[in-house]
Structure formats: structure tokens, C-alpha cells
Amino acid sequence: MIFYSHRNTKNDKIERGFVKVREIVERENEAYEAFPSIKKSLFNTVPYADKEAFLDSLCSPAQVFDFGVDFDFGVDFSAEFVISENMITPNGTLSPDAERRVRNFVRKYHKKMDLLCEFALINGKRTSALFEGVTLKLSTYDEKALFESERPLMHVSGVQSNYLGGKCFGDEEELRRGIGQLARKVFDMKDENGDALEYKADTLILPSNRPVLEEKIKRIAPEYQMSVVKLPNWQTDKDSVMVMSSESNANLLGNLLVENEPLMITDWYDKYTGNYIWQGRCRFGVGFCNYKHILLAEDQ
């Protein structure tokens, strides 16, 4: 969600430029929202407008445990762009350079969200991690990291795991069987009462520096009706894969990005320099409400 703080400059040319800039921002934002980004493919997003209702729902009597995400803390985004008056025609049309600056601003906004979501997943074996000077809480409701080898059930005896280390990969046939077994583990995940959740795994998440593994996975994934998502900044020294159920992720609110403060774009015109300045600020919260939607396997 984007808000604007605009004061009429009483300059017709600048006011027409404002309308054009806003049109480009909205158009580019819609395009990015439709694009299969890391945020869109792997995370549930709670926009600012729905935040209070969402938090109220977590506090309902039916809630059996606290969720792990720290909603009141997060990462700030701040960026600006400058358009000189000579980049705006009398009818408000922007020069190609001015349009490029507006598009790059929107790109930075969405790139920051993708980087934050990616960072959280990459650091899923930790309960907290430092992102751009901000300590993010990455534990789930049981105060464990997203990926753990032993997770006792709360209301019945039993332990389950969503982190697997060992000989998980090999040649292509071994990998094919391994992916099937990992998908089965996601399907067999239990709720805290010990009842099987039975969600179908449909997403394989890969590091960016394992080209041989990636090549094999892309051949195998269609056999299991799975999509493949590569995390550009996930670098590993061994073959690794995350296996996720999108339905489970959505229903259990597994990976979550919360718009703590909406994007507020403020603009002003400097009559002394002839520069039209736009600045955007917002804040995101990220974390994991659950772990039963995803698992991590690492070859050792």
C-alpha cells in the first residue's frame, strides 16, 4: 500500500508532473506485485491496512500458542529521487531519464522486500540474525529456529524434524528418490495434537551456486509437479534444498512479511534549484509463524 503526502505548489507544470509520477509509481508497483518474486512466491504478506485485524485474529480465544514474529520491530526502507524542472514538459510529460528514476525507485522498494525475505530464509537455522544493522527475530512459535532436527510436539508425546543432514543427494536417480522422500516428510508433518497435516509439497528452493544440483532438480521437479525458486544470495559449500508446501505456508502463516508502516511518498519543489524531490519511507517486519510448511535438507 502506498500513501502520498503532497502539497499543491500552484505551479501547473509541476502539478502535472506530480500526476505523471504517481501514475508511473502505481503502474510499476502493480507490475511488481504481479511478478513471481521471492516475496510473492515464498511469503505471505500482511499489508498495513490489514495489520490490526490480523494481529487481533492472533489473539483470539482459539489461538493455542503465540506466533513467533516480532511485529512491532522491523527494517526501514528509505529512498529518494530528484527530477529537475527541465525534465518535465509544459503538459506534464516526463523525459525518459525522469521516468527511469521513478521506475528505479519502485524497483528499490520491491528489491528491499525480496532481500529481506531471502535473508530470513537463508538464516533459517538461526533464531536471530543481523540485517543492515537490525537484529531480526527468526524463531517460530516454539522459540526454535525455522529449521531444527528435533521439535517435540506440545500436546502429545512425539518429535518431528524439518532439518535433515546426511547423504540426501547423489546421482540423479538417488536425487529423484530423495526429493520424493522429502515431499513425503512435508506431507507427514503433524500438528501439536499429533494429527497429520497432509499438505502437498510443491516448491523446491535452491542455492545459487550449485549448478549441477540445479540442473538435476529442474529435470526432476516437473515429475513431482513442483516449481523451482533460486535464492540469488544463498551460497552453500554443499548441496542443499528447501522443500515447501505453498498451501501449508498460506494456511499456517509460515513465512510472513508484515508491512509495519506503509510506504509514504513525500514530494516537494525547491524553487531555488528547480528540483522536484520525492522521498519514500516505510518499515517491514519479517519472520516465521510456523515451521510445518517447509524443510531443509543438506548433504554432509
VEXKEPA-401084 format. One record per residue (C-alpha): residue number from 1; x, y, z. Coordinates in nm, 3 decimals. Each point is the difference from the previous one (the first is absolute). Example, Ala and Ser with C-alpha at 12.3 -4.5 7.8 and 13.67 -1.06 7.14 Angstrom:
residues 2
+-----+---------+---------+---------+
! num !      xx !      yy !      zz !
+-----+---------+---------+---------+
!   1 !   1.230 !  -0.450 !   0.780 !
!   2 !   0.137 !   0.344 !  -0.066 !
+-----+---------+---------+---------+
***
This chain:
residues 300
+-----+---------+---------+---------+
! num !      xx !      yy !      zz !
+-----+---------+---------+---------+
!   1 !   0.000 !   0.000 !   0.000 !
!   2 !   0.130 !   0.342 !  -0.097 !
!   3 !  -0.097 !   0.334 !   0.150 !
!   4 !   0.091 !   0.344 !  -0.131 !
!   5 !   0.068 !   0.323 !   0.185 !
!   6 !  -0.033 !   0.282 !  -0.254 !
!   7 !  -0.044 !   0.374 !   0.038 !
!   8 !  -0.122 !   0.195 !  -0.302 !
!   9 !   0.287 !   0.207 !  -0.138 !
!  10 !  -0.232 !   0.228 !  -0.203 !
!  11 !   0.234 !  -0.073 !  -0.292 !
!  12 !  -0.205 !  -0.159 !  -0.278 !
!  13 !   0.299 !  -0.168 !  -0.160 !
!  14 !   0.114 !  -0.155 !   0.328 !
!  15 !  -0.353 !  -0.110 !   0.089 !
!  16 !  -0.035 !  -0.178 !  -0.334 !
!  17 !   0.338 !  -0.159 !   0.065 !
!  18 !  -0.127 !  -0.124 !   0.339 !
!  19 !  -0.294 !  -0.173 !  -0.169 !
!  20 !   0.233 !  -0.167 !  -0.250 !
!  21 !   0.248 !  -0.116 !   0.265 !
!  22 !  -0.282 !  -0.148 !   0.207 !
!  23 !  -0.136 !  -0.184 !  -0.305 !
!  24 !   0.342 !  -0.156 !  -0.064 !
!  25 !   0.043 !  -0.097 !   0.367 !
!  26 !  -0.340 !  -0.170 !   0.008 !
!  27 !   0.053 !  -0.176 !  -0.333 !
!  28 !   0.346 !  -0.127 !   0.093 !
!  29 !  -0.119 !  -0.110 !   0.343 !
!  30 !  -0.286 !  -0.202 !  -0.152 !
!  31 !   0.244 !  -0.162 !  -0.243 !
!  32 !   0.234 !  -0.103 !   0.281 !
!  33 !  -0.288 !  -0.131 !   0.211 !
!  34 !  -0.096 !  -0.229 !  -0.288 !
!  35 !   0.358 !  -0.118 !  -0.059 !
!  36 !   0.097 !  -0.339 !   0.155 !
!  37 !   0.254 !   0.152 !   0.240 !
!  38 !   0.147 !  -0.166 !   0.310 !
!  39 !  -0.252 !   0.188 !   0.213 !
!  40 !  -0.296 !  -0.102 !  -0.216 !
!  41 !   0.112 !  -0.360 !  -0.054 !
!  42 !   0.115 !  -0.088 !   0.351 !
!  43 !  -0.154 !   0.242 !   0.252 !
!  44 !  -0.339 !   0.102 !   0.130 !
!  45 !  -0.032 !   0.379 !   0.003 !
!  46 !  -0.211 !   0.191 !   0.250 !
!  47 !  -0.055 !   0.355 !  -0.131 !
!  48 !  -0.020 !   0.290 !   0.240 !
!  49 !  -0.376 !   0.038 !  -0.053 !
!  50 !  -0.059 !  -0.356 !   0.128 !
!  51 !   0.263 !  -0.001 !   0.275 !
!  52 !  -0.220 !   0.082 !   0.301 !
!  53 !  -0.271 !  -0.249 !  -0.097 !
!  54 !   0.269 !  -0.261 !  -0.059 !
!  55 !   0.155 !   0.058 !   0.342 !
!  56 !  -0.343 !  -0.013 !   0.163 !
!  57 !  -0.061 !  -0.338 !  -0.162 !
!  58 !   0.320 !  -0.133 !   0.158 !
!  59 !  -0.133 !   0.093 !   0.342 !
!  60 !  -0.330 !  -0.186 !  -0.038 !
!  61 !  -0.103 !  -0.257 !   0.267 !
!  62 !   0.050 !  -0.278 !  -0.254 !
!  63 !   0.369 !   0.081 !  -0.025 !
!  64 !   0.195 !  -0.280 !   0.169 !
!  65 !   0.346 !   0.152 !  -0.014 !
!  66 !   0.177 !   0.328 !  -0.063 !
!  67 !   0.142 !   0.065 !  -0.342 !
!  68 !   0.370 !   0.066 !  -0.032 !
!  69 !   0.017 !   0.317 !  -0.209 !
!  70 !   0.091 !   0.328 !   0.170 !
!  71 !  -0.256 !   0.221 !  -0.175 !
!  72 !   0.097 !   0.324 !   0.170 !
!  73 !   0.357 !   0.001 !  -0.122 !
!  74 !   0.139 !  -0.005 !  -0.346 !
!  75 !   0.223 !   0.130 !  -0.275 !
!  76 !  -0.029 !   0.352 !  -0.138 !
!  77 !  -0.008 !   0.087 !  -0.367 !
!  78 !   0.091 !   0.351 !  -0.110 !
!  79 !   0.075 !   0.126 !  -0.350 !
!  80 !  -0.042 !   0.311 !  -0.208 !
!  81 !   0.025 !   0.125 !  -0.355 !
!  82 !   0.034 !   0.347 !  -0.146 !
!  83 !  -0.155 !   0.134 !  -0.320 !
!  84 !   0.112 !   0.338 !  -0.124 !
!  85 !  -0.265 !   0.234 !  -0.139 !
!  86 !   0.147 !  -0.023 !  -0.350 !
!  87 !  -0.077 !  -0.374 !   0.001 !
!  88 !  -0.373 !   0.083 !   0.001 !
!  89 !  -0.172 !   0.136 !  -0.311 !
!  90 !  -0.269 !   0.269 !   0.035 !
!  91 !  -0.273 !  -0.265 !  -0.034 !
!  92 !   0.156 !  -0.212 !   0.276 !
!  93 !   0.174 !  -0.265 !  -0.210 !
!  94 !   0.323 !  -0.127 !   0.154 !
!  95 !   0.326 !  -0.045 !  -0.185 !
!  96 !   0.129 !  -0.359 !  -0.041 !
!  97 !   0.265 !   0.066 !   0.267 !
!  98 !  -0.266 !   0.121 !   0.245 !
!  99 !  -0.217 !  -0.307 !  -0.065 !
! 100 !   0.304 !  -0.223 !   0.055 !
! 101 !   0.057 !   0.161 !   0.342 !
! 102 !  -0.360 !  -0.065 !   0.102 !
! 103 !   0.017 !  -0.364 !  -0.115 !
! 104 !   0.329 !  -0.055 !   0.185 !
! 105 !  -0.156 !   0.137 !   0.320 !
! 106 !  -0.283 !  -0.254 !  -0.016 !
! 107 !   0.249 !  -0.273 !  -0.085 !
! 108 !   0.207 !   0.084 !   0.312 !
! 109 !  -0.313 !  -0.026 !   0.214 !
! 110 !  -0.088 !  -0.348 !  -0.124 !
! 111 !   0.365 !  -0.110 !  -0.006 !
! 112 !   0.031 !   0.085 !   0.370 !
! 113 !  -0.297 !  -0.224 !   0.082 !
! 114 !   0.143 !  -0.286 !  -0.205 !
! 115 !   0.343 !   0.035 !   0.164 !
! 116 !  -0.157 !  -0.004 !   0.346 !
! 117 !  -0.211 !  -0.309 !  -0.072 !
! 118 !   0.296 !  -0.178 !  -0.157 !
! 119 !   0.225 !   0.089 !   0.295 !
! 120 !  -0.250 !  -0.143 !   0.247 !
! 121 !  -0.018 !  -0.335 !  -0.182 !
! 122 !   0.376 !  -0.024 !  -0.050 !
! 123 !   0.047 !   0.049 !   0.376 !
! 124 !  -0.273 !  -0.249 !   0.088 !
! 125 !   0.235 !  -0.208 !   0.218 !
! 126 !   0.039 !   0.296 !   0.238 !
! 127 !  -0.245 !   0.152 !   0.248 !
! 128 !   0.120 !   0.352 !  -0.082 !
! 129 !   0.220 !   0.173 !  -0.257 !
! 130 !   0.128 !   0.348 !  -0.075 !
! 131 !  -0.137 !   0.164 !  -0.316 !
! 132 !   0.134 !   0.347 !  -0.083 !
! 133 !   0.065 !   0.072 !   0.367 !
! 134 !  -0.340 !  -0.133 !   0.117 !
! 135 !  -0.024 !  -0.320 !   0.205 !
! 136 !  -0.286 !  -0.207 !  -0.138 !
! 137 !  -0.177 !  -0.259 !   0.211 !
! 138 !  -0.021 !  -0.311 !  -0.217 !
! 139 !  -0.129 !  -0.261 !   0.247 !
! 140 !  -0.343 !  -0.154 !  -0.041 !
! 141 !  -0.270 !  -0.037 !   0.266 !
! 142 !   0.199 !  -0.272 !   0.182 !
! 143 !   0.297 !   0.239 !   0.036 !
! 144 !   0.212 !  -0.226 !  -0.222 !
! 145 !   0.153 !   0.095 !  -0.333 !
! 146 !  -0.205 !  -0.059 !  -0.314 !
! 147 !   0.205 !  -0.311 !  -0.083 !
! 148 !   0.061 !  -0.241 !   0.291 !
! 149 !   0.076 !  -0.371 !   0.018 !
! 150 !  -0.210 !  -0.061 !   0.315 !
! 151 !  -0.332 !   0.165 !   0.073 !
! 152 !  -0.208 !  -0.156 !   0.281 !
! 153 !  -0.376 !   0.019 !  -0.051 !
! 154 !  -0.178 !   0.214 !   0.259 !
! 155 !  -0.309 !  -0.200 !   0.093 !
! 156 !   0.103 !  -0.361 !  -0.063 !
! 157 !   0.324 !  -0.194 !   0.023 !
! 158 !   0.201 !  -0.004 !  -0.317 !
! 159 !   0.272 !   0.184 !  -0.189 !
! 160 !   0.022 !   0.111 !  -0.360 !
! 161 !   0.268 !   0.169 !  -0.206 !
! 162 !   0.017 !   0.246 !  -0.289 !
! 163 !   0.381 !   0.000 !  -0.030 !
! 164 !   0.174 !  -0.298 !  -0.154 !
! 165 !   0.375 !  -0.042 !  -0.030 !
! 166 !   0.180 !  -0.297 !  -0.148 !
! 167 !   0.019 !  -0.175 !  -0.335 !
! 168 !  -0.301 !   0.173 !  -0.153 !
! 169 !   0.135 !   0.031 !  -0.354 !
! 170 !   0.190 !  -0.210 !  -0.247 !
! 171 !  -0.045 !  -0.080 !  -0.366 !
! 172 !  -0.319 !   0.103 !  -0.176 !
! 173 !  -0.191 !  -0.315 !   0.088 !
! 174 !   0.093 !   0.028 !   0.368 !
! 175 !  -0.098 !   0.366 !  -0.007 !
! 176 !  -0.335 !  -0.089 !  -0.159 !
! 177 !  -0.076 !  -0.244 !   0.281 !
! 178 !   0.128 !   0.249 !   0.258 !
! 179 !  -0.231 !   0.277 !  -0.120 !
! 180 !  -0.293 !  -0.240 !   0.022 !
! 181 !   0.097 !  -0.091 !   0.357 !
! 182 !   0.035 !   0.366 !   0.098 !
! 183 !  -0.341 !   0.078 !  -0.150 !
! 184 !  -0.142 !  -0.285 !   0.205 !
! 185 !   0.151 !   0.147 !   0.318 !
! 186 !  -0.177 !   0.329 !  -0.069 !
! 187 !  -0.324 !  -0.193 !  -0.058 !
! 188 !   0.043 !  -0.192 !   0.328 !
! 189 !   0.058 !   0.310 !   0.217 !
! 190 !  -0.224 !  -0.009 !   0.308 !
! 191 !  -0.180 !   0.271 !   0.191 !
! 192 !   0.059 !   0.037 !   0.375 !
! 193 !  -0.267 !  -0.264 !   0.072 !
! 194 !   0.184 !  -0.256 !  -0.212 !
! 195 !  -0.242 !   0.006 !  -0.294 !
! 196 !   0.154 !  -0.012 !  -0.349 !
! 197 !  -0.041 !   0.324 !  -0.194 !
! 198 !   0.029 !  -0.164 !  -0.344 !
! 199 !   0.113 !   0.300 !  -0.205 !
! 200 !   0.152 !  -0.066 !  -0.342 !
! 201 !   0.349 !   0.139 !  -0.060 !
! 202 !   0.008 !   0.204 !  -0.319 !
! 203 !   0.308 !   0.225 !   0.021 !
! 204 !   0.374 !  -0.072 !  -0.006 !
! 205 !   0.230 !   0.283 !   0.115 !
! 206 !   0.363 !  -0.013 !  -0.112 !
! 207 !   0.328 !   0.182 !   0.071 !
! 208 !   0.147 !   0.199 !  -0.287 !
! 209 !   0.346 !  -0.161 !  -0.014 !
! 210 !  -0.082 !  -0.368 !  -0.056 !
! 211 !  -0.048 !  -0.019 !  -0.380 !
! 212 !   0.021 !  -0.380 !  -0.024 !
! 213 !  -0.264 !  -0.045 !   0.270 !
! 214 !  -0.215 !   0.268 !  -0.164 !
! 215 !   0.018 !  -0.173 !  -0.336 !
! 216 !  -0.111 !  -0.332 !   0.151 !
! 217 !  -0.275 !   0.158 !   0.210 !
! 218 !  -0.147 !   0.181 !  -0.300 !
! 219 !  -0.030 !  -0.334 !  -0.181 !
! 220 !  -0.152 !  -0.176 !   0.300 !
! 221 !  -0.238 !   0.274 !   0.127 !
! 222 !  -0.265 !  -0.041 !  -0.276 !
! 223 !  -0.035 !  -0.368 !   0.088 !
! 224 !  -0.122 !   0.105 !   0.345 !
! 225 !  -0.194 !   0.303 !  -0.131 !
! 226 !   0.233 !   0.233 !   0.186 !
! 227 !   0.124 !   0.347 !  -0.086 !
! 228 !   0.362 !   0.105 !   0.057 !
! 229 !   0.107 !   0.326 !   0.166 !
! 230 !   0.366 !   0.101 !   0.020 !
! 231 !   0.119 !   0.237 !   0.273 !
! 232 !   0.266 !   0.225 !  -0.161 !
! 233 !   0.187 !   0.065 !   0.325 !
! 234 !  -0.013 !  -0.353 !   0.144 !
! 235 !   0.354 !  -0.134 !  -0.037 !
! 236 !   0.081 !  -0.344 !   0.143 !
! 237 !   0.306 !  -0.225 !   0.014 !
! 238 !  -0.216 !  -0.312 !  -0.036 !
! 239 !  -0.310 !  -0.104 !  -0.191 !
! 240 !  -0.309 !   0.132 !   0.180 !
! 241 !  -0.369 !   0.035 !  -0.075 !
! 242 !  -0.307 !   0.135 !   0.178 !
! 243 !  -0.329 !  -0.177 !  -0.066 !
! 244 !  -0.321 !   0.195 !   0.062 !
! 245 !  -0.375 !  -0.036 !  -0.027 !
! 246 !  -0.159 !   0.325 !  -0.121 !
! 247 !  -0.339 !  -0.102 !   0.137 !
! 248 !   0.146 !  -0.078 !   0.341 !
! 249 !   0.199 !   0.323 !  -0.008 !
! 250 !  -0.321 !   0.196 !  -0.064 !
! 251 !  -0.222 !  -0.185 !   0.245 !
! 252 !   0.252 !  -0.014 !   0.286 !
! 253 !   0.144 !   0.348 !  -0.069 !
! 254 !   0.345 !  -0.151 !  -0.024 !
! 255 !   0.217 !   0.264 !  -0.168 !
! 256 !  -0.134 !   0.345 !   0.076 !
! 257 !   0.079 !   0.355 !  -0.113 !
! 258 !  -0.190 !   0.271 !   0.187 !
! 259 !  -0.032 !   0.360 !  -0.115 !
! 260 !   0.063 !   0.168 !   0.335 !
! 261 !  -0.014 !   0.346 !  -0.154 !
! 262 !  -0.131 !   0.057 !  -0.354 !
! 263 !   0.203 !   0.164 !  -0.270 !
! 264 !  -0.050 !   0.375 !   0.041 !
! 265 !   0.124 !   0.206 !  -0.294 !
! 266 !   0.057 !   0.367 !   0.071 !
! 267 !   0.083 !   0.249 !  -0.272 !
! 268 !   0.103 !   0.366 !  -0.001 !
! 269 !   0.119 !   0.254 !  -0.254 !
! 270 !   0.313 !   0.205 !   0.063 !
! 271 !  -0.067 !   0.327 !  -0.181 !
! 272 !   0.361 !   0.109 !   0.045 !
! 273 !   0.155 !  -0.296 !  -0.181 !
! 274 !  -0.295 !  -0.099 !  -0.220 !
! 275 !   0.021 !  -0.355 !   0.137 !
! 276 !  -0.306 !  -0.211 !   0.072 !
! 277 !   0.092 !  -0.239 !   0.285 !
! 278 !  -0.182 !  -0.321 !   0.090 !
! 279 !   0.075 !  -0.204 !   0.311 !
! 280 !  -0.152 !  -0.330 !   0.112 !
! 281 !   0.012 !  -0.164 !   0.343 !
! 282 !  -0.152 !  -0.317 !   0.147 !
! 283 !   0.077 !  -0.288 !   0.236 !
! 284 !  -0.030 !  -0.378 !  -0.042 !
! 285 !  -0.013 !  -0.281 !   0.257 !
! 286 !   0.097 !  -0.354 !  -0.098 !
! 287 !   0.003 !  -0.338 !   0.170 !
! 288 !  -0.151 !  -0.345 !   0.032 !
! 289 !  -0.327 !  -0.082 !   0.172 !
! 290 !   0.039 !  -0.372 !  -0.057 !
! 291 !   0.246 !  -0.262 !  -0.125 !
! 292 !  -0.225 !  -0.282 !  -0.121 !
! 293 !  -0.022 !   0.136 !  -0.356 !
! 294 !   0.369 !  -0.035 !  -0.088 !
! 295 !   0.311 !  -0.208 !   0.054 !
! 296 !   0.370 !   0.031 !  -0.076 !
! 297 !   0.221 !  -0.288 !  -0.117 !
! 298 !   0.380 !   0.035 !  -0.014 !
! 299 !   0.246 !  -0.250 !  -0.136 !
! 300 !   0.278 !  -0.087 !   0.247 !
+-----+---------+---------+---------+
***
